[in-house]
């Protein structure tokens, strides 16, 4: 093979390698910590102990235009058989629209309660920890060796607003699944942040 042909074949490989390095060193860390401060990403949260040695996860955050007690009712009513997940409904709620109002009958939530992926769908999460107006941690309802949590943590912020920190931690998820899932989770989580911000703002 001539030198020219070798160089031609190396160009795509070099581009792919450069892309992989760019994603690993610059893009991926930002996807996993979107919106969160360094303090928010490095601190411990309730529920971390449920997956003590995570192999993957993310800590993302946003500011919502209402105090925690106004945000909490929206989180409490999450669930496919309840208010939905406020993300891309066609993807995670069987196309059923998430609630756009507070529904009184969905305001009771207890530790150990199952929350479903979608109406009439399989169980998706179990409520692992719950502290009103402060912490809601959901644990994946898996029947395999995979373990994971999705935690929501509320903090008072200036001007009567709320810092909402969403943390995921997982273990046992194959790398061929976990790596592609990270950008999917990113787009799902920022969509949820956006929809919560819109709903909470309209409810103030």
C-alpha positions as CSV (number, residue, x, y, z in Angstrom):
1,X,0.0,0.0,0.0
2,X,1.4,3.4,-0.9
3,X,2.1,6.1,1.6
4,X,-0.7,8.2,0.2
5,X,-3.2,5.3,0.8
6,X,-1.9,4.8,4.3
7,X,-2.5,8.5,5.1
8,X,-6.0,8.3,3.5
9,X,-6.9,5.4,5.8
10,X,-5.5,7.0,8.8
11,X,-7.4,10.3,8.5
12,X,-10.8,8.8,9.6
13,X,-9.1,6.9,12.4
14,X,-7.3,10.0,13.7
15,X,-10.6,12.0,13.5
16,X,-12.4,9.3,15.5
17,X,-9.7,9.2,18.1
18,X,-9.7,13.0,18.4
19,X,-13.5,13.0,18.8
20,X,-13.3,10.3,21.5
21,X,-10.7,12.3,23.4
22,X,-12.7,15.5,23.1
23,X,-15.9,13.8,24.3
24,X,-14.1,12.1,27.3
25,X,-12.1,15.1,28.4
26,X,-14.4,18.1,27.7
27,X,-17.9,17.2,26.6
28,X,-18.7,14.3,29.0
29,X,-17.7,16.1,32.2
30,X,-20.0,18.9,31.3
31,X,-22.9,16.6,30.5
32,X,-22.6,14.9,33.9
33,X,-22.4,18.2,35.9
34,X,-24.6,20.5,33.8
35,X,-25.8,23.6,35.8
36,X,-24.2,22.4,39.0
37,X,-21.5,24.3,40.9
38,X,-18.3,22.6,42.1
39,X,-19.7,22.5,45.6
40,X,-22.9,20.9,44.5
41,X,-21.1,18.2,42.5
42,X,-18.6,17.3,45.2
43,X,-20.8,17.3,48.3
44,X,-22.5,14.2,49.7
45,X,-26.3,13.9,49.5
46,X,-28.9,11.7,51.3
47,X,-29.2,8.5,49.4
48,X,-25.6,8.3,48.3
49,X,-25.1,5.5,50.8
50,X,-27.6,3.3,48.9
51,X,-25.0,3.0,46.0
52,X,-21.8,3.5,47.9
53,X,-19.3,2.6,45.1
54,X,-21.0,3.9,41.9
55,X,-19.6,3.1,38.5
56,X,-21.5,6.0,36.9
57,X,-23.8,8.9,37.6
58,X,-24.4,12.6,37.2
59,X,-25.1,15.6,39.4
60,X,-27.0,18.3,37.5
61,X,-28.8,21.4,38.9
62,X,-31.0,24.3,38.1
63,X,-32.7,27.3,39.8
64,X,-36.5,27.3,40.0
65,X,-38.5,30.5,40.5
66,X,-40.3,29.5,43.7
67,X,-39.3,28.4,47.2
68,X,-38.9,24.7,48.0
69,X,-42.4,24.3,49.5
70,X,-43.8,25.3,46.1
71,X,-41.6,23.0,44.1
72,X,-42.1,20.0,46.4
73,X,-45.7,19.2,45.3
74,X,-44.6,18.9,41.7
75,X,-42.0,16.3,42.7
76,X,-44.3,14.4,45.0
77,X,-46.8,13.7,42.2
78,X,-44.2,12.2,39.8
79,X,-44.9,8.8,38.3
80,X,-46.2,7.3,35.2
81,X,-49.5,6.4,36.9
82,X,-49.6,9.8,38.5
83,X,-48.3,13.2,37.2
84,X,-45.7,11.8,34.8
85,X,-42.0,12.7,34.8
86,X,-42.1,16.2,33.2
87,X,-39.6,15.2,30.5
88,X,-40.1,13.9,27.0
89,X,-43.5,12.3,27.5
90,X,-43.3,10.3,24.2
91,X,-40.1,8.7,25.5
92,X,-40.7,8.0,29.2
93,X,-44.5,8.3,29.7
94,X,-46.0,6.4,26.8
95,X,-47.0,9.6,25.1
96,X,-49.2,10.6,28.0
97,X,-48.8,14.3,28.9
98,X,-47.3,15.1,32.3
99,X,-49.4,17.0,34.7
100,X,-49.5,20.8,34.3
101,X,-51.2,21.4,37.7
102,X,-51.0,20.2,41.2
103,X,-53.4,17.3,41.7
104,X,-54.4,16.8,45.4
105,X,-54.9,13.0,45.1
106,X,-51.3,12.6,44.0
107,X,-49.8,14.5,47.0
108,X,-49.4,11.5,49.3
109,X,-46.1,9.7,48.9
110,X,-44.4,7.2,51.3
111,X,-41.1,5.4,51.5
112,X,-41.4,2.0,49.9
113,X,-44.1,3.2,47.4
114,X,-43.7,2.1,43.8
115,X,-43.7,4.6,41.0
116,X,-44.4,3.3,37.5
117,X,-42.7,4.0,34.2
118,X,-46.0,4.9,32.5
119,X,-49.8,4.3,33.0
120,X,-50.3,0.5,33.2
121,X,-46.6,0.0,32.8
122,X,-44.0,-1.9,34.9
123,X,-42.7,-0.6,38.2
124,X,-39.8,1.7,37.6
125,X,-38.8,3.2,40.9
126,X,-39.3,2.7,44.7
127,X,-39.3,5.7,47.0
128,X,-36.2,5.1,49.0
129,X,-35.9,8.4,51.0
130,X,-38.3,11.2,51.6
131,X,-38.0,14.4,53.6
132,X,-40.7,16.9,52.7
133,X,-39.6,20.1,50.9
134,X,-36.0,18.8,51.0
135,X,-35.2,15.4,49.6
136,X,-36.7,12.7,47.4
137,X,-34.6,9.7,46.4
138,X,-35.9,7.1,44.0
139,X,-34.3,3.7,43.7
140,X,-34.4,1.7,40.5
141,X,-36.8,-1.3,40.8
142,X,-34.6,-3.8,39.0
143,X,-34.6,-7.5,39.3
144,X,-31.0,-7.8,38.2
145,X,-27.6,-7.0,39.6
146,X,-28.1,-3.4,38.3
147,X,-28.5,-0.8,41.1
148,X,-29.2,2.9,40.8
149,X,-30.8,5.9,42.4
150,X,-32.2,9.2,41.2
151,X,-32.3,11.9,43.9
152,X,-33.9,15.3,44.0
153,X,-32.5,17.7,46.6
154,X,-34.0,21.2,47.3
155,X,-32.1,24.1,48.7
156,X,-33.2,27.7,49.5
157,X,-31.8,30.2,47.0
158,X,-31.8,34.0,47.0
159,X,-35.0,35.8,46.1
160,X,-37.3,33.1,47.3
161,X,-36.1,30.6,44.6
162,X,-34.9,27.0,44.8
163,X,-31.8,25.2,43.8
164,X,-32.8,21.8,42.6
165,X,-30.0,19.3,42.4
166,X,-30.7,16.0,40.7
167,X,-28.1,13.2,41.4
168,X,-28.0,9.8,39.8
169,X,-25.6,7.0,40.9
170,X,-25.5,3.5,39.3
171,X,-23.7,0.3,39.6
172,X,-23.7,-2.9,37.5
173,X,-24.8,-1.2,34.3
174,X,-22.7,-2.5,31.3
175,X,-20.4,0.1,29.8
176,X,-21.9,-0.5,26.4
177,X,-25.2,0.7,27.8
178,X,-24.0,3.3,30.4
179,X,-21.9,5.4,28.0
180,X,-24.6,5.9,25.4
181,X,-27.2,6.4,28.2
182,X,-25.3,9.4,29.6
183,X,-26.2,11.9,26.8
184,X,-29.8,10.5,26.8
185,X,-30.1,11.1,30.5
186,X,-28.6,14.6,30.0
187,X,-31.3,15.6,27.4
188,X,-34.1,14.0,29.6
189,X,-32.9,15.8,32.7
190,X,-32.6,19.2,31.2
191,X,-36.0,18.7,29.6
192,X,-37.4,17.9,33.1
193,X,-35.7,21.0,34.5
194,X,-37.2,23.2,31.8
195,X,-40.7,21.8,32.3
196,X,-40.5,22.1,36.1
197,X,-39.3,25.7,35.8
198,X,-42.2,26.5,33.5
199,X,-44.8,24.8,35.7
200,X,-43.5,26.2,39.0
201,X,-43.2,29.7,37.5
202,X,-46.8,29.6,36.3
203,X,-47.9,28.4,39.7
204,X,-46.3,31.2,41.7
